[in-house]
Amino acid sequence: MARKNTQVIVGVVVIAISLIAAIYSIQDSITPYSTVSDIVGGGDDMVGKKFHVNGTVVNDTVDWSQEDMLLKFKLTDDVSMVDVEYSRPAPNNFEGGRMVVVEGIYTEDRVFEAREILVKCPSKYAPDGSYSEE
């Protein structure tokens, strides 16, 4: 009987440890969505944290260095602006004026180091529900 109780206790401990590990891994993978103004206005509280940031690539700020494998650009939410650095080639359809979502970390240097860039597709639907061929 004592052996069966020991097995039950070991089983419960293993399950509890697995649940705790799962909770921590889920928390680490959750990245909040923010605006450029939230990031820039948050100051030191934002440094070192991971975010998804929605914004528009500022025209004439895109700079690709093939030598350094570094894409630099400015991102805006029409209120604030932040410098973004991405250490990969630009994704398809990436250009000034496009809406994007960048995922990464805001650094002490006040630069957003993007790990991923998602280019949003321009809507082909007008606000009144009609279809537009742009």
Contacts in CASP RR format, 6 or more apart in sequence:
PFRMAT RR
TARGET T0000
AUTHOR 0000-0000-0000
METHOD contacts of the structure
MODEL  1
MARKNTQVIVGVVVIAISLIAAIYSIQDSITPYSTVSDIVGGGDDMVGKK
FHVNGTVVNDTVDWSQEDMLLKFKLTDDVSMVDVEYSRPAPNNFEGGRMV
VVEGIYTEDRVFEAREILVKCPSKYAPDGSYSEE
31 50 0 8 1.000
31 51 0 8 1.000
31 52 0 8 1.000
31 103 0 8 1.000
31 104 0 8 1.000
32 51 0 8 1.000
32 52 0 8 1.000
33 51 0 8 1.000
33 52 0 8 1.000
33 53 0 8 1.000
33 54 0 8 1.000
33 101 0 8 1.000
34 51 0 8 1.000
34 52 0 8 1.000
34 53 0 8 1.000
34 54 0 8 1.000
35 53 0 8 1.000
35 54 0 8 1.000
35 55 0 8 1.000
35 77 0 8 1.000
35 79 0 8 1.000
35 80 0 8 1.000
36 53 0 8 1.000
36 55 0 8 1.000
36 75 0 8 1.000
36 76 0 8 1.000
36 77 0 8 1.000
36 79 0 8 1.000
36 80 0 8 1.000
36 81 0 8 1.000
36 82 0 8 1.000
37 77 0 8 1.000
37 79 0 8 1.000
37 80 0 8 1.000
38 46 0 8 1.000
39 46 0 8 1.000
39 51 0 8 1.000
39 53 0 8 1.000
39 80 0 8 1.000
39 82 0 8 1.000
39 106 0 8 1.000
39 112 0 8 1.000
40 80 0 8 1.000
40 81 0 8 1.000
40 82 0 8 1.000
40 110 0 8 1.000
41 80 0 8 1.000
46 106 0 8 1.000
47 106 0 8 1.000
47 107 0 8 1.000
47 108 0 8 1.000
48 105 0 8 1.000
48 106 0 8 1.000
48 107 0 8 1.000
48 108 0 8 1.000
49 105 0 8 1.000
49 106 0 8 1.000
50 103 0 8 1.000
50 104 0 8 1.000
50 105 0 8 1.000
51 103 0 8 1.000
51 104 0 8 1.000
51 105 0 8 1.000
51 106 0 8 1.000
51 112 0 8 1.000
52 101 0 8 1.000
52 102 0 8 1.000
52 103 0 8 1.000
52 104 0 8 1.000
53 75 0 8 1.000
53 82 0 8 1.000
53 101 0 8 1.000
53 102 0 8 1.000
53 103 0 8 1.000
53 104 0 8 1.000
53 112 0 8 1.000
54 77 0 8 1.000
54 99 0 8 1.000
54 100 0 8 1.000
54 101 0 8 1.000
55 75 0 8 1.000
55 76 0 8 1.000
55 77 0 8 1.000
55 99 0 8 1.000
55 100 0 8 1.000
55 101 0 8 1.000
55 102 0 8 1.000
56 75 0 8 1.000
56 76 0 8 1.000
56 77 0 8 1.000
56 78 0 8 1.000
56 96 0 8 1.000
56 97 0 8 1.000
56 98 0 8 1.000
56 99 0 8 1.000
56 100 0 8 1.000
57 73 0 8 1.000
57 74 0 8 1.000
57 75 0 8 1.000
57 94 0 8 1.000
57 95 0 8 1.000
57 96 0 8 1.000
57 97 0 8 1.000
57 98 0 8 1.000
57 99 0 8 1.000
57 100 0 8 1.000
58 73 0 8 1.000
58 74 0 8 1.000
58 75 0 8 1.000
58 76 0 8 1.000
58 81 0 8 1.000
58 96 0 8 1.000
58 97 0 8 1.000
59 96 0 8 1.000
59 97 0 8 1.000
60 96 0 8 1.000
61 72 0 8 1.000
61 73 0 8 1.000
61 74 0 8 1.000
61 96 0 8 1.000
62 71 0 8 1.000
62 72 0 8 1.000
62 73 0 8 1.000
62 90 0 8 1.000
62 94 0 8 1.000
62 95 0 8 1.000
62 96 0 8 1.000
63 71 0 8 1.000
63 72 0 8 1.000
63 73 0 8 1.000
64 70 0 8 1.000
64 71 0 8 1.000
64 72 0 8 1.000
64 89 0 8 1.000
64 90 0 8 1.000
65 71 0 8 1.000
65 72 0 8 1.000
69 87 0 8 1.000
69 88 0 8 1.000
69 89 0 8 1.000
70 85 0 8 1.000
70 86 0 8 1.000
70 87 0 8 1.000
71 85 0 8 1.000
71 86 0 8 1.000
71 87 0 8 1.000
71 88 0 8 1.000
71 89 0 8 1.000
71 90 0 8 1.000
72 83 0 8 1.000
72 84 0 8 1.000
72 85 0 8 1.000
72 86 0 8 1.000
73 83 0 8 1.000
73 84 0 8 1.000
73 96 0 8 1.000
74 81 0 8 1.000
74 82 0 8 1.000
74 83 0 8 1.000
74 84 0 8 1.000
75 81 0 8 1.000
75 82 0 8 1.000
75 84 0 8 1.000
75 100 0 8 1.000
75 102 0 8 1.000
75 112 0 8 1.000
76 82 0 8 1.000
82 106 0 8 1.000
82 110 0 8 1.000
82 111 0 8 1.000
82 112 0 8 1.000
83 110 0 8 1.000
83 111 0 8 1.000
83 112 0 8 1.000
84 102 0 8 1.000
84 111 0 8 1.000
84 112 0 8 1.000
84 113 0 8 1.000
84 114 0 8 1.000
85 111 0 8 1.000
85 112 0 8 1.000
85 113 0 8 1.000
85 114 0 8 1.000
86 102 0 8 1.000
86 113 0 8 1.000
86 114 0 8 1.000
86 117 0 8 1.000
90 117 0 8 1.000
91 117 0 8 1.000
91 118 0 8 1.000
91 119 0 8 1.000
92 119 0 8 1.000
93 119 0 8 1.000
93 121 0 8 1.000
94 100 0 8 1.000
94 117 0 8 1.000
94 119 0 8 1.000
98 119 0 8 1.000
98 120 0 8 1.000
98 122 0 8 1.000
99 119 0 8 1.000
99 120 0 8 1.000
99 122 0 8 1.000
100 117 0 8 1.000
100 118 0 8 1.000
100 119 0 8 1.000
100 120 0 8 1.000
101 117 0 8 1.000
101 118 0 8 1.000
101 120 0 8 1.000
102 112 0 8 1.000
102 114 0 8 1.000
102 116 0 8 1.000
102 117 0 8 1.000
102 118 0 8 1.000
103 114 0 8 1.000
103 115 0 8 1.000
103 116 0 8 1.000
103 117 0 8 1.000
103 118 0 8 1.000
104 112 0 8 1.000
104 113 0 8 1.000
104 114 0 8 1.000
104 115 0 8 1.000
104 116 0 8 1.000
105 112 0 8 1.000
105 113 0 8 1.000
105 115 0 8 1.000
106 112 0 8 1.000
106 113 0 8 1.000
107 113 0 8 1.000
122 134 0 8 1.000
124 131 0 8 1.000
124 132 0 8 1.000
124 133 0 8 1.000
124 134 0 8 1.000
125 131 0 8 1.000
125 132 0 8 1.000
126 132 0 8 1.000
END
